[in-house]
Amino acid sequence: MAPPTETATVTIELPSFHSTSNSCDHSSETPSSSTAPYSLPRYPPISSSSLSIKSTHSVKLDDTPHIRTYTPSIKKEEFTLGRDIENTGAAAETRSVRSTAGGVGNGPEDQRRSTHVEQFESVPPDGTVVVPARQTWNNPPVNKWRILATFYSFLVLGMNDSAYGALIPYLEKYYNISFVVVSLIFLTPFVGYTLAAMFNDRLHSFVGRRGVGFFGSMCHGVSYVIMALHPPYPTLVVVMCLAGFGSGCIDAAWNSYIGVMDKSNEILGLLHGMYGLGAVLSPIIATTLITRGNPWYTFYYLMIGLAAIAAIFSVLTFWTETGTQYRADHTPVAGRTTHGGRTREALKHKTTWLISGFLWIYVGAEVALGGWIVTFMLRIRNSTPFDSGMVSAGFWIGLTVSRFTLGWLTGRWGEKKMVTIYLILSIGLELLFWLVPHFYVSAVSVALLGYFIGPLFPSAMVVETKLLPPRLHVSGVGFATAVGGSGAAIFPFMVGAIAQRRGVQSMHPVILGLLAGQLGLWLALPRVPKGHVH
């Protein structure tokens, strides 16, 4: 006859976490309980809604096999089980034990077993770690509105970035300046992006995501007001620094926010798809306004209103995401510094530098190509202004569609493999765009080129958040996007300077070299896991 078996269920309510440390106070009902607090050295403290931990272990009590299931609960944030850490445990505050066994009643032996289980002090047991479960796009429910706010912000960001290329020929005529001088509008936003990288973490700690979203959108709004006043060109160039700072804040905030969510590859694909949609709409709107007899600066009347809406939308949806909340969610690990220290810590990771270099080249190639397509089609392919604007729109349409569609494929088959394939195809299409001197071939190849480079930026963001610990996401992503912003300044300016001497067709060797450089850096990345390793 098989020995009787017993199932013991222990329900434990854990005490609340302090927002300023990784430890929690606790008490025990038994004299033998430990009074030392436990800590989660590699994870931030709990900060919102609910917690649920379940762990089932086979144990042996008095030579009888038992199954113990622990179900602690606390009104904080939902938690799941992860990898091992050392000496993780917590004393129990309340315990309830239910024992059932075939042929076993409530005799002394059964009571002794129950008491033995009841006095178990450490939860979870050795070999188990509690790690924060990732949020989803609809859990908590407010995330649905927050995701919409980030999407809208990136729509405006895309319109901001792609407008420069469509306006270049008209700025040349209005201010009577050369290729080199007009290219300065690409160069100066780099200053703003650099400042954003330096202060992003401090800004998050001071005003939270709510303040960062508002401040970034208002930087755009103020710069658009000044551009709508069509000031002297030197003033216009300086104002681009403010727009660059706003872009750097928004870029880092929303990429790091979504990058740690469940199905982040797909959601980031949609986020950057909205950027691409804005980049599609901007040249179409600007070209339509100008070809109908309006001066170039009327485009910025529209942008003022869009930036104001973005600021209000961000504040309303991220209302509870204050600086205090951000500091509670990103409590530093013991012995490590905050703010600038986190940026320095992020820079010690090889991943930060590789992703930063990759984005530096990628954004430079994207903006250089998108920015000079109109001029190339006008000067080299001899197309009309409207047709040239539509070719530029085709490039951004391809980029947008791919971010809405290829994100799912990239997440399924892995970022490392798929981005490598996309880059190889992009190199082939760039050669076709360069070497076949026909308008329709150029239009189709540049649209497909936009399609295959579209997923590169969101995929890089996903990889960085997978390889860096959560406390370094804002600093690491902020640094990478700032470096990427410098690429958007340097390489389009370089193309303009070379075009001044050798013609705008000289952009093709530059773009080809940039695509090859991206491929080399991507292949140098460490192996990328399917999930977030931290």
Buried (B, 14 or more C-beta within 10 A) or exposed (E): EEEEEBEBBBBBBBBEBBBEEBBBEBEBEEEEBEEEBBBBEBBBBBBBEBBEBEBEEEBEBEEBEBEBEBBBBBEBBBBBBBEEBEEBBBBBBEBEBEBEBEEBEEEEEBEEBBEBBBBBBBBBBEEBBBBBBBBBBEBBEBBEEBBBBBBBBBBBBBBBBBBBBBBBBBBBEBBEBEBBBBBBBBBBBBBBBBBBBBBBBBBBBBBBBBBBBBBBBBBBBBBBBBBBEBBEBEEBBBBBBBBBBBBBBBBBBBBBBBBBBBBBBBBBBBBBBBBBBBBBBBBBBBBEBBEEEEEBBBBBBBBBEBBBBBBEBBBBBBEEBBBEBBBBBBBBBEEEEBBEEBBEBBBEBEBBBBBBBBBBBBBBBBBBBBBBBBBBBBBBBEBEBEBBBBBBBBBBBBBBBBBBBBBEBBBEEBBBEBBBEBBEBBBBBBBBBBEEEEBEBBBBBBBBBBBBBBBBBBBBBBBBBBBBBBBBBBBBBBBBBBBBBBBBBBBBBBBBBBBBEEEBBBBBEBBBEBBBBBBEBBEEBEEBEEEBEB
